[in-house]
Amino acid sequence: MSKLQIDWLIHEPNRLGMMTMLAAQPCTFVEVRTRLSLTDGNLATHARLLEAAGYIAHQKDICTTYILTHDGREALVQYVATAQNINAMLMAALTTTVRFASQSLPTT
């Protein structure tokens, strides 16, 4: 079995939410903060981490706008593919376990 590599930077729920929002379109600081119910400081910390990884960039004009970079989009696609693989493996394991359990039940 191959090792599945989850990108733990993306896996954090607020960062995953932010990257998901930015995959659809650029968003302002206020839009992200409001949608994810974050404080200014919390959002700034998550944004700095994603920006340091090269996953997002920001533009400052009248307000700060975040965009998903090419590397960020590739990382998000890889994250989703890995999550789908993990889900498929889990479903296969659960199906096998249920099948095995039902075959070993005593009959009365």
N, C-alpha and C positions, 0 to 999 in steps of 0.2 A: 504494500500500500504506500502511495506517495504521501509525503508530508504536506499538509495543507497549511499555508502561511496566511494567517489573518494579519492585516495591517492594523495594529493596535492603536495607531494614531487616529485612523478613521473610525475605528470601532466604538470609540466613546460616543454616546448618544447625541450630545450637542454638536460635536464636530461632524458626525454622520448627517445630522439634520441640516447643518450649514452647507455641507458639500452637496447634499441632495437638492437643496434650494438653488444653489449656484449652478447645478447641472442644467437646470431649466432656463435660467437667465441671471444676469448680474443683479445683485440686490444691495440696497443701501444698508448702512449700519443699523439704522432705525428699523428697517423691514426685518432684518435677521433677528435683532434684539426682541422685537415684538412677537414675531412668529414663534420663536423658541423660548420666550419668557425668560430671558437672561438679563442680568445686570450689565451695565456698561463695562465694568471691570472683568466680569466673567467672559463676555463676548470678546473683549480685547485680548484676553489671555488665549482663548481658543484660536482666534484669528492669527495671532503671532506664531503659534505652534504650526498651524497649517501653512502659513506663509514661509516659515523657516524650512519646511519640508519641500517647498516649491509647488504645493498643491493649489494655493490660491494667491491672488495678487490684489492689491487695492489701488484705487485711484482717488485722489483727493481733489475735489473741486468745491462746490458749495457744500457738499456732504461727502462722506467716505462711501465709496461703492466698492464692493468685493466682486471679483470674477474668478471663475474656476479656470486654472491654467490647463494647458495640454497635458502636462504630467499629472495634474490633479484628476483630470477626466480619465486618463489611463489607469490611475490608481483606484479610482472609484469603480470602474468597470471590472478590474481585477478583484476588488473586494467583493463585489456582488457575485461574480463567478465563483469565488471561493465559498461564499456563504451558501450559494445554490448547491455546490458539491457537498458541503457539510450536511445540508438539509436532505439531500438525496441519500447520503450514507445513513443518516439517522432514520429516515423513513424505511429504508431497506432493513436496517437492524431491528426496528420495531415490528415490522411486518413478519420477519423471521421469528422473532421472540413470541409474537402472538400466535403464529402458526404452530410453533414448537409447544407452547403452553397448552393450546387447545388439543393437541394430539396426545399429550401426556395426562390429561384429566381422567380420573377414574370414572368408570361408568357404574351406575347404580341400578 
